[in-house]
């Protein structure tokens, strides 16, 4: 079965078309008919009144094609245009045009007018049929056109996860009846689904499709499900496969239709499936934005919806780019995020997602609707990593091991948990997977290359050996450390660094050798003694948790700028966590 939504101005005969095609009244489950080829098609009859757009969006959102009705005696009308904009924003690009009431006026004039309006839209060039539900003229041709349309529509994956948006629902006693369009996947009697947004588990007791009971049904179909003890179910809720979707209240999107993101209202309504969710919009780039939803939705990357501003009656189509977007707290983070999203397609795949996150569980990719990329590094069966990220982590681990061994020659191994925190890895087992020669793991610690054998104590023949000169930054760094001995978290000024000669390549060389700690900051990098970040962590651990940046500055005896830079640095290492309250 395929499902088609009607669209068009109120009074232009959409419901009459459905009655004439199916012999049934357009009902909550959608009337259906068998086409000449034997294929079946069901109809979602969208209202066409002046305030019909939200209801039309709820019915059309899960549907792949439209039957656009325009009356021959009235032609193009305002609601026709609104419905066409809604279909464009939803990405519906397949349909049939029915010029209705051809017994009242010459259909050729209206057809010419509609063709002009459809030019430049996704529905340009759709097959058109002039019909009259009064005389029956053209109805056979319309059925044949719908048959050709449904034959071109893609067949969804029967094994895909289920997400059934409820467009009608009622409860009688302990039984709840839910009607909606199943776009993909298969639902069977006895299946357990999650009722979103609450996430309560419910069980399917009966299934109805095309007016008949059935044991299972696949998409695309109009279905009626009976649930037991589901409680109250409202239109806009969704029944989804457990463990197959990301439940989120924050998403990054691309606007595909309508105005640039910066011109959109900051408070809008997101129509996705049959849900209508108030959202707060933060523009990122010209065609990207962050949406904060007032309720949880079950989403995959690439999901499409419509943003609507009821006050201005304007709409914009959106594609979901990220269902687990990063926090944007640093200055310039929004612009950097816009640059990142600019290169992403409307439906990001596993390669892009893994490149951003670095390391993920396979199940996390599945929740986002992605498969692991072919070149992903497989780790312990459960995890996968981006190859470039995994290689850079090994380089960082080797540097950490060497630095630790140089600073603690009597205890050269780094504890696995310390490595995990410094590298920002989500599980300790990933540290073990990362280690390879010349690194090694022994007794829960990571060690660098084995030490060289001790020199032969026997006197060697006298030779002229030139002493290895110390690095050129040694004296400058020693003076720097001496100046910071009493105030390790008060960095030297640029003038002081210049006076010491610790600038440019010399400063970079000292940093690479681990002789100093450079902490990035928008106002200029902060230079501190090596290990100052871990010394700061010990101080911060003694504060009541959580704490503010001001409290951190007081505890470290430094200014707020340095404290915030250190906190960001520790956050990147996984040692601290920024709360929404700013603590």
C-alpha positions as MATLAB code, in Angstrom:
seq = 'XXXXXXXXXXXXXXXXXXXXXXXXXXXXXXXXXXXXXXXXXXXXXXXXXXXXXXXXXXXXXXXXXXXXXXXXXXXXXXXXXXXXXXXXXXXXXXXXXXXXXXXXXXXXXXXXXXXXXXXXXXXXXXXXXXXXXXXXXXXXXXXXXXXXXXXXXXXXXXXXXXXXXXXXXXXXXXXXXXXXXXXXXXXXXXXXXXXXXXXXXXXXXXXXXXXXXXXXXXXXXXXXXXXXXXXXXXXXXXXXXXXXXXXXXXXXXXXXXXXXXXXXXXXXXXXXXXXXXXXXXXXXXXXXXXXXXXXXXXXXXXXXXXXXXXXXXXXXXXXXXXXXXXXXXXXXXXXXXXXXXXXXXXXXXXXXXXXXXXXXXXXXXXXXXXXXXXXXXXXXXXXXXXXXXXXXXXXXXXXXXXXXXXXXXXXXXXXXXXXXXXXXXXXXXXXXXXXXXXXXXXXXXXXXXXXXXXXXXXXXXXXXXXXXXXXXXXXXXXXXXXXXXXXXXXXXXXXXXXXXXXXXXXXXXXXXXXXXXXXXXXXXXXXXXXXXXXXXXXXXXXXXXXXXXXXXXXXXXXXXXXXXXXXXXXXXXXXXXXXXXXX';
ca = [
       0.000    0.000    0.000;
       1.008    3.609   -0.585;
      -0.444    6.694    1.083;
      -1.258   10.023   -0.603;
      -2.322   13.251    1.064;
      -4.801   15.662   -0.462;
      -3.930   19.348   -0.695;
      -5.685   22.448   -1.937;
      -8.092   25.268   -1.114;
     -11.192   24.551    0.953;
     -14.218   23.768   -1.216;
     -12.166   22.642   -4.224;
     -13.393   19.067   -3.938;
     -10.647   17.156   -2.121;
     -13.052   15.124    0.008;
     -15.327   14.566   -2.977;
     -12.361   13.119   -4.899;
     -11.635   10.691   -2.070;
     -15.281    9.606   -1.920;
     -15.442    9.113   -5.682;
     -12.170    7.171   -5.804;
     -12.763    4.943   -2.773;
     -16.509    4.809   -2.273;
     -15.814    5.596    1.375;
     -16.091    8.626    3.576;
     -12.704   10.140    4.431;
     -12.266    8.856    7.957;
      -9.698    8.834   10.651;
      -7.949    5.765    9.223;
      -8.032    7.174    5.714;
     -10.157    5.833    2.893;
      -8.429    3.483    0.432;
      -8.964    1.932   -2.962;
      -7.472   -0.700   -5.225;
      -5.957    0.796   -8.387;
      -6.139   -0.771  -11.897;
      -2.788   -2.560  -11.400;
      -3.955   -4.118   -8.146;
      -1.883   -1.772   -5.994;
      -3.684   -0.195   -3.067;
      -3.572    3.470   -2.108;
      -4.926    5.191    1.001;
      -5.706    8.890    1.330;
      -5.123   11.360    4.132;
      -7.712   14.050    3.503;
      -6.214   17.367    4.651;
      -8.590   20.226    5.522;
      -8.449   23.276    3.287;
      -9.870   26.085    5.417;
      -8.097   29.342    6.223;
      -6.576   27.894    9.419;
      -5.848   24.481    7.908;
      -2.054   24.593    7.512;
      -1.148   22.985   10.906;
      -3.643   20.164   10.337;
      -2.444   19.772    6.761;
       1.177   19.547    7.962;
       0.244   16.895   10.534;
      -1.397   14.729    7.892;
       1.082   15.292    5.073;
       4.381   15.103    6.984;
       4.714   11.294    6.961;
       3.300   10.916    3.420;
       5.478   10.632    0.269;
       3.071   12.063   -2.336;
       0.168   14.495   -2.768;
      -3.057   14.795   -4.725;
      -3.364   18.541   -5.383;
      -6.902   19.700   -6.138;
      -7.687   23.019   -7.892;
     -11.245   23.894   -8.959;
     -11.717   24.845  -12.612;
     -14.218   27.603  -11.754;
     -11.998   29.348   -9.146;
      -8.434   28.472  -10.073;
      -5.515   29.213   -7.790;
      -6.461   30.402   -4.289;
      -4.497   31.567   -1.206;
      -4.806   28.268    0.676;
      -3.643   26.431   -2.432;
      -0.434   28.421   -2.244;
      -0.039   27.788    1.489;
      -0.500   24.056    1.001;
       2.004   24.066   -1.879;
       4.551   25.880    0.308;
       3.955   23.319    3.050;
       4.525   20.437    0.631;
       7.706   22.102   -0.609;
       8.982   22.596    2.927;
       8.254   18.933    3.708;
      10.172   17.872    0.619;
       7.167   16.199   -1.049;
       8.162   16.059   -4.718;
       5.715   13.507   -6.141;
       2.042   13.967   -6.891;
      -0.889   14.256   -9.253;
      -2.807   17.429  -10.103;
      -6.604   17.126  -10.292;
      -8.441   20.084  -11.896;
     -11.840   19.543  -10.282;
     -15.337   20.785  -11.175;
     -14.548   20.586  -14.867;
     -18.324   20.427  -15.467;
     -18.614   24.046  -14.261;
     -15.791   25.730  -16.235;
     -13.153   25.147  -18.871;
     -10.382   23.230  -17.084;
      -7.727   24.418  -19.542;
      -7.612   27.943  -18.109;
      -7.153   26.732  -14.538;
      -4.617   24.151  -15.692;
      -2.513   26.804  -17.415;
      -2.638   28.980  -14.302;
      -1.638   26.095  -12.015;
       1.229   25.058  -14.300;
       2.638   28.574  -14.009;
       2.383   28.433  -10.218;
       4.032   25.004  -10.022;
       6.974   26.041  -12.208;
      10.103   26.172  -10.090;
       8.644   23.918   -7.363;
       9.206   20.226   -6.643;
       5.758   19.489   -8.162;
       6.507   21.029  -11.557;
       5.635   18.674  -14.371;
       3.316   16.436  -12.341;
       0.669   14.589  -14.306;
      -2.609   16.542  -14.512;
      -6.163   15.274  -15.019;
      -9.388   17.285  -15.457;
     -12.201   15.638  -13.484;
     -15.763   16.056  -12.284;
     -17.046   14.082   -9.348;
     -20.602   15.013  -10.382;
     -20.494   13.542  -13.910;
     -17.651   11.097  -13.306;
     -15.656   12.555  -16.190;
     -11.917   11.953  -15.865;
     -12.109    9.750  -12.759;
     -10.778    6.679  -14.577;
      -7.905    8.804  -15.859;
      -7.210   10.071  -12.333;
      -7.117    6.502  -10.987;
      -4.672    5.551  -13.765;
      -2.486    8.591  -12.978;
      -2.447    7.634   -9.286;
      -1.528    4.091  -10.285;
       1.473    5.351  -12.240;
       2.418    7.627   -9.325;
       2.342    4.879   -6.693;
       4.354    2.620   -8.969;
       7.176    5.197   -8.950;
       7.255    5.726   -5.198;
      10.094    4.019   -3.305;
       9.360    0.882   -1.332;
      10.433    1.400    2.323;
      12.607   -1.036    4.245;
      10.385   -3.507    6.155;
      13.204   -4.021    8.684;
      13.599   -0.295    9.448;
      12.818    0.927   12.980;
       9.194    1.946   13.479;
       8.051    5.493   14.141;
       4.306    5.888   13.853;
       3.094    9.456   14.377;
      -0.420    9.537   15.838;
      -2.754   11.882   13.941;
      -5.927   10.608   15.659;
      -6.341    8.859   19.007;
      -9.064    8.102   21.534;
      -9.316    6.050   24.723;
     -12.241    3.941   25.841;
     -11.743    2.288   29.188;
      -8.387    0.505   29.140;
      -8.201    0.451   25.338;
      -6.539    3.205   23.300;
      -6.954    3.405   19.532;
      -4.237    5.185   17.568;
      -4.367    6.054   13.872;
      -1.388    7.119   11.771;
       0.732    6.578    8.693;
       3.398    3.896    9.040;
       6.187    5.117    6.760;
       8.679    2.249    7.177;
       9.341   -0.856    9.210;
       6.855   -3.484   10.340;
       4.428   -3.596   13.267;
       3.062   -6.922   14.500;
       0.507   -7.863   17.116;
       2.280   -8.251   20.454;
       5.097   -5.815   19.601;
       6.327   -3.566   22.392;
       6.790    0.088   21.424;
       7.703    3.286   23.243;
       5.098    6.031   23.461;
       6.938    9.329   23.055;
       7.624   11.850   24.499;
       7.172   10.104   27.868;
       8.953    6.928   26.738;
       6.410    4.589   28.352;
       6.340    1.027   27.021;
       3.072   -0.091   25.406;
       2.041   -3.289   23.639;
       0.124   -3.649   20.362;
      -3.046   -5.708   20.831;
      -4.700   -5.421   17.417;
      -3.868   -3.945   14.003;
      -6.241   -2.698   11.356;
      -5.278   -1.760    7.785;
      -7.560   -1.055    4.813;
     -10.568   -1.835    6.984;
      -9.389   -5.350    7.852;
      -7.654   -6.859   10.887;
      -4.151   -8.214   10.339;
      -1.333   -9.783   12.309;
       1.349   -7.466   10.951;
       1.649   -4.528    8.598;
       4.549   -2.795    6.856;
       5.049    0.719    5.574;
       3.823    2.693    3.778;
       0.327    2.084    5.210;
      -2.499    3.785    7.025;
      -2.936    1.747   10.197;
      -5.132    1.613   13.278;
      -3.474    0.169   16.373;
      -5.218   -0.820   19.587;
      -3.119   -0.495   22.734;
      -3.952   -1.649   26.237;
      -3.315    0.450   29.363;
      -1.473    3.083   27.347;
      -3.092    5.948   29.210;
      -3.850    9.163   27.388;
      -2.548    9.390   23.820;
      -2.795   12.694   21.976;
      -2.229   13.518   18.303;
       1.411   14.393   17.796;
       2.712   11.594   20.002;
       4.728    8.818   18.378;
       5.058    5.062   18.785;
       8.676    4.038   18.167;
      10.871    0.959   18.254;
      12.747    0.848   21.603;
      16.482    1.497   21.412;
      16.383    2.659   17.796;
      16.007    6.457   17.986;
      17.731    9.359   19.688;
      15.390   11.047   22.183;
      16.434   14.682   22.178;
      15.353   18.231   22.982;
      18.167   20.015   21.105;
      19.041   19.696   17.406;
      21.052   21.490   14.743;
      19.191   21.879   11.443;
      19.595   23.187    7.914;
      16.823   25.354    6.480;
      15.982   24.003    3.031;
      13.058   26.179    2.026;
      11.871   29.665    2.874;
      13.791   32.471    4.537;
      17.418   32.531    5.725;
      17.829   31.352    9.312;
      18.770   34.835   10.528;
      15.437   36.265    9.337;
      13.320   33.617   11.045;
      11.521   34.391   14.295;
      13.289   33.285   17.472;
      10.172   31.514   18.742;
       8.548   29.172   16.210;
       6.663   25.884   15.962;
       8.391   22.793   14.599;
       6.070   20.456   12.698;
       7.685   17.028   12.434;
       5.475   14.083   11.694;
       2.165   14.940   13.317;
       3.891   16.724   16.218;
       3.737   20.515   16.606;
       6.445   21.520   19.099;
       7.274   25.082   20.224;
      10.996   25.724   19.735;
      13.563   28.418   20.440;
      15.742   29.183   17.424;
      19.366   30.311   17.476;
      20.749   31.162   14.011;
      24.200   29.721   13.306;
      24.942   30.294    9.614;
      22.878   31.574    6.642;
      21.081   28.223    6.366;
      21.801   26.558    9.720;
      20.292   27.001   13.169;
      20.025   25.390   16.590;
      16.561   24.475   17.840;
      15.770   23.937   21.518;
      12.526   21.947   21.788;
      10.094   22.120   24.673;
       9.567   18.344   24.570;
      11.500   15.237   23.558;
      11.250   13.874   20.029;
      12.531   10.554   18.679;
      14.738   11.551   15.747;
      17.301   10.371   13.228;
      19.768   12.436   11.241;
      18.184   13.576    7.982;
      14.655   13.801    9.372;
      12.704   16.622    7.718;
      10.170   18.984    9.178;
       8.729   22.452    8.899;
       9.269   25.551   11.016;
       6.191   27.756   11.089;
       5.633   31.206   12.513;
       1.858   31.384   13.129;
       1.967   35.167   13.547;
       3.558   35.829   10.156;
       2.160   32.644    8.569;
       5.640   31.960    7.212;
       7.272   28.548    6.975;
      10.716   27.074    6.393;
      11.647   23.465    5.731;
      14.402   21.961    7.864;
      16.643   18.898    7.744;
      18.041   17.524   10.998;
      21.864   17.619   10.867;
      22.738   16.679   14.451;
      20.677   15.120   17.236;
      23.552   15.369   19.761;
      24.986   18.819   19.067;
      27.904   20.185   21.095;
      27.396   22.921   23.675;
      28.168   26.440   22.447;
      29.648   28.308   25.402;
      32.929   29.762   24.177;
      33.146   33.044   22.325;
      32.947   32.341   18.592;
      31.631   28.798   19.126;
      28.459   29.505   17.128;
      30.406   30.763   14.105;
      32.769   27.804   14.296;
      29.807   25.431   14.441;
      28.251   27.122   11.387;
      31.476   26.622    9.429;
      31.513   22.959   10.411;
      27.872   22.380    9.423;
      28.260   24.239    6.112;
      30.058   21.249    4.581;
      27.604   18.640    5.884;
      24.948   17.149    3.569;
      21.268   17.314    4.519;
      21.529   13.705    5.687;
      24.891   13.189    7.435;
      26.252    9.642    7.337;
      28.326    7.617    9.773;
      31.613    8.986    8.408;
      30.680   12.573    9.263;
      29.205   11.690   12.653;
      32.206    9.613   13.699;
      34.604   12.327   12.520;
      32.907   14.815   14.858;
      32.634   12.549   17.911;
      35.912   10.682   17.404;
      34.840    7.534   19.265;
      31.313    6.135   19.613;
      29.531    2.926   20.450;
      27.978    1.183   17.450;
      24.619    1.481   19.214;
      25.034    5.272   19.446;
      25.467    5.495   15.671;
      22.392    3.293   15.234;
      20.341    5.594   17.490;
      21.219    8.455   15.142;
      20.177    6.428   12.096;
      23.739    5.805   10.841;
      25.892    2.780   10.073;
      29.602    2.661   10.982;
      31.751    3.766    8.021;
      33.780    1.034    6.265;
      37.131    2.508    7.358;
      36.165    2.891   11.033;
      38.589    1.416   13.578;
      36.769   -1.455   15.326;
      37.473   -1.545   19.073;
      36.464   -4.468   21.303;
      33.410   -5.131   19.170;
      31.334   -2.442   20.913;
      33.192    0.720   19.901;
      34.322    2.305   16.639;
      36.695    5.225   16.099;
      37.488    7.672   13.333;
      40.881    6.600   11.895;
      42.456   10.074   11.958;
      41.231   10.742   15.496;
      42.461    7.374   16.724;
      45.915    8.003   15.264;
      46.119   11.438   16.907;
      45.091    9.919   20.258;
      48.018    7.497   20.074;
      50.400   10.371   19.386;
      49.023   12.264   22.384;
      49.295    9.167   24.561;
      52.945    8.705   23.566;
      53.649   12.341   24.453;
      51.868   12.006   27.810;
      53.810    8.829   28.624;
      57.153   10.448   27.772;
      56.340   13.601   29.727;
      55.200   11.640   32.750;
      58.298    9.421   32.710;
      60.572   12.468   32.504;
      58.814   14.173   35.409;
      58.447   11.037   37.578;
      61.410    8.772   36.837;
      60.712    6.666   39.943;
      57.058    6.034   38.902;
      57.090    6.284   35.104;
      53.744    4.585   34.442;
      50.520    6.613   34.061;
      47.344    5.107   35.591;
      44.789    4.045   32.987;
      42.106    6.304   34.490;
      44.421    9.314   34.320;
      45.082    8.593   30.648;
      41.359    8.216   29.991;
      40.616   11.600   31.521;
      43.472   13.365   29.760;
      42.500   11.992   26.364;
      38.763   12.489   26.925;
      37.933    8.841   26.231;
      34.517    7.577   27.407;
      35.724    4.181   28.708;
      38.920    2.842   30.277;
      38.932   -0.191   27.980;
      39.578    2.182   25.074;
      42.902    3.192   26.639;
      44.004   -0.445   26.590;
      42.888   -0.744   22.969;
      44.894    2.379   22.117;
      48.184    1.108   23.520;
      50.564   -0.521   21.053;
      54.365   -0.853   20.886;
      56.509    0.887   21.904;
      53.934    1.649   24.630;
      52.782   -1.052   26.996;
      50.264   -1.652   29.800;
      51.369   -3.248   33.039;
      49.415   -3.484   36.303;
      46.896   -0.814   35.284;
      49.492    1.711   34.096;
      50.711    2.837   30.693;
      54.466    2.909   30.168;
      56.533    4.419   27.421;
      59.424    2.662   25.640;
      61.499    0.432   27.898;
      64.482    2.256   29.390;
      67.855    1.810   27.739;
      70.295   -0.527   29.523;
      72.626    1.077   32.034;
      76.029    2.055   30.669;
      78.991   -0.238   31.242;
      80.686    0.945   34.491;
      84.102   -0.120   33.293;
      86.265    2.781   32.163;
      86.376    3.219   28.453;
      89.273    4.338   26.415;
      89.665    8.074   26.592;
      87.933    9.827   23.724;
      87.086   13.386   23.007;
      83.325   13.648   23.638;
      81.604   16.943   23.198;
      79.035   17.683   25.908;
      75.463   18.016   24.580;
      74.427   21.622   25.034;
      71.129   22.245   26.851;
      68.134   23.396   24.775;
      68.242   27.135   24.038;
      65.112   27.783   26.107;
      66.460   26.179   29.320;
      67.693   29.339   31.048;
      64.569   31.340   30.121;
      62.258   28.620   31.397;
      64.183   28.330   34.674;
      63.813   32.073   35.287;
      60.116   31.830   34.363;
      59.530   29.012   36.851;
      61.376   30.888   39.584;
      59.132   33.914   39.020;
      55.978   31.744   39.257;
      57.028   29.763   42.297;
      54.916   31.813   44.720;
      51.991   32.404   42.342;
      51.793   29.424   39.927;
      48.443   30.518   38.441;
      49.373   34.137   37.678;
      50.820   33.972   34.158;
      53.609   36.296   33.000;
      52.643   39.231   30.808;
      53.640   39.399   27.160;
      56.236   41.985   28.138;
      57.746   39.629   30.726;
      57.931   36.785   28.181;
      59.593   39.167   25.754;
      62.077   40.185   28.436;
      62.895   36.528   29.095;
      63.280   35.888   25.375;
      60.577   33.206   25.560;
      58.665   34.005   22.383;
      58.034   32.614   18.919;
      59.842   29.384   18.011;
      61.600   29.247   21.387;
      58.257   29.242   23.216;
      56.880   26.583   20.858;
      59.956   24.388   21.386;
      59.623   24.670   25.162;
      55.955   23.717   24.935;
      56.701   20.661   22.775;
      59.306   19.547   25.299;
      56.774   19.836   28.119;
      58.777   22.577   29.842;
      55.790   24.923   29.942;
      51.985   24.678   29.767;
      50.282   26.803   27.120;
      46.528   27.298   27.703;
      44.557   28.735   24.732;
      42.592   31.920   25.365;
      40.798   34.369   23.070;
      42.776   37.313   24.489;
      46.136   35.570   24.055;
      47.598   32.256   25.175;
      48.298   31.826   28.889;
      51.735   30.470   29.831;
      52.053   28.500   33.093;
      54.489   26.012   34.633;
      54.159   22.401   33.467;
      51.578   20.478   35.479;
      49.778   23.662   36.534;
      46.515   22.239   35.160;
      46.728   19.177   37.417;
      47.768   21.340   40.364;
      44.691   23.472   39.681;
      42.527   20.354   39.551;
      43.679   19.353   43.033;
      42.685   22.807   44.332;
      39.306   22.717   42.569;
      38.553   19.261   43.932;
      38.524   20.849   47.384;
      35.737   23.306   46.492;
      32.058   22.579   47.161;
      30.700   21.096   43.946;
      29.540   22.569   41.636;
      31.398   25.885   41.733;
      31.411   29.114   39.717;
      34.326   30.510   37.682;
      34.587   33.299   40.272;
      34.981   30.781   43.105;
      37.612   28.966   41.041;
      39.534   32.224   40.523;
      39.510   32.932   44.266;
      40.690   29.427   45.116;
      43.534   29.638   42.585;
      44.493   33.195   43.605;
      44.240   34.411   40.007;
      41.900   36.479   37.881;
      38.693   35.289   36.261;
      40.187   35.204   32.738;
      42.878   32.722   33.759;
      40.400   30.654   35.778;
      37.952   30.392   32.851;
      40.769   29.429   30.444;
      41.968   26.733   32.849;
      38.414   25.417   33.309;
      37.953   25.162   29.534;
      41.298   23.388   29.277;
      40.304   20.924   32.015;
      36.930   20.447   30.333;
      38.647   19.451   27.091;
      40.635   16.879   29.066;
      37.426   15.535   30.595;
      38.230   16.635   34.158;
      35.428   19.199   34.579;
      31.878   19.565   33.355;
      30.083   22.819   32.619;
      26.524   22.883   33.969;
      23.690   24.809   32.237;
      23.595   27.144   35.249;
      27.104   28.354   34.405;
      28.742   26.377   37.232;
];
